[in-house]
Amino acid sequence: MAEDRITRDDLEAELRAVVGDPEGPIVRGRPTLLAVAAVTAVAIVGLVYMLGRRAGRLRSTVVEVRHF
């Protein structure tokens, strides 16, 4: 009956078999993924800013005051 017990080593071995290596490709590629995500976020924010400025210029009214 003592052999039927599940040990910590058994759990770790099974988890490693299911999940894989803890230093797998996802963990190794994380810094690259973070850098790409940061650059993409900055590019999107910059694009939205520039489009907003352009839309603001097109929709703004220009008032010209002349002195006679």
C-alpha positions as CSV (number, residue, x, y, z in Angstrom):
1,M,0.0,0.0,0.0
2,A,3.0,2.3,0.6
3,E,3.9,2.0,-3.1
4,D,0.6,3.5,-4.1
5,R,1.4,6.9,-2.6
6,I,2.1,9.7,-5.0
7,T,5.2,11.6,-4.2
8,R,6.4,15.0,-5.1
9,D,8.9,13.6,-7.5
10,D,6.0,11.7,-9.3
11,L,4.0,14.9,-9.6
12,E,7.0,16.9,-10.9
13,A,7.9,14.2,-13.4
14,E,4.3,14.1,-14.7
15,L,4.1,17.9,-14.9
16,R,7.3,18.1,-16.8
17,A,6.1,15.5,-19.2
18,V,2.8,17.4,-19.9
19,V,4.1,21.0,-19.8
20,G,7.5,20.4,-21.1
21,D,10.8,22.1,-20.4
22,P,10.4,25.1,-18.1
23,E,13.1,26.9,-20.2
24,G,11.2,26.2,-23.4
25,P,10.8,28.3,-26.4
26,I,8.2,30.6,-24.9
27,V,10.3,31.5,-21.9
28,R,13.4,32.0,-24.0
29,G,11.5,34.2,-26.5
30,R,9.8,36.3,-23.9
31,P,12.3,39.3,-24.1
32,T,11.9,39.4,-27.8
33,L,8.1,39.2,-27.6
34,L,8.1,42.0,-25.0
35,A,10.3,44.2,-27.2
36,V,8.1,43.6,-30.3
37,A,5.0,44.4,-28.2
38,A,6.5,47.6,-26.9
39,V,7.5,48.8,-30.3
40,T,4.1,47.9,-31.8
41,A,2.3,49.8,-29.0
42,V,4.5,52.9,-29.5
43,A,3.9,52.8,-33.3
44,I,0.1,52.5,-32.8
45,V,0.0,55.3,-30.3
46,G,2.1,57.5,-32.6
47,L,-0.1,56.7,-35.6
48,V,-3.3,57.5,-33.7
49,Y,-1.8,60.8,-32.5
50,M,-0.8,61.8,-36.0
51,L,-4.2,60.9,-37.5
52,G,-5.9,62.8,-34.7
53,R,-3.9,65.9,-35.4
54,R,-4.7,65.7,-39.1
55,A,-8.4,65.3,-38.4
56,G,-8.3,68.2,-36.0
57,R,-6.7,70.4,-38.6
58,L,-9.3,69.5,-41.2
59,R,-12.3,70.1,-38.9
60,S,-11.1,73.3,-37.3
61,T,-12.5,76.6,-38.4
62,V,-10.2,79.4,-39.3
63,V,-11.5,82.9,-38.4
64,E,-9.9,85.8,-40.2
65,V,-10.3,89.2,-38.7
66,R,-9.7,92.2,-41.0
67,H,-9.4,95.8,-40.1
68,F,-10.8,98.3,-42.6
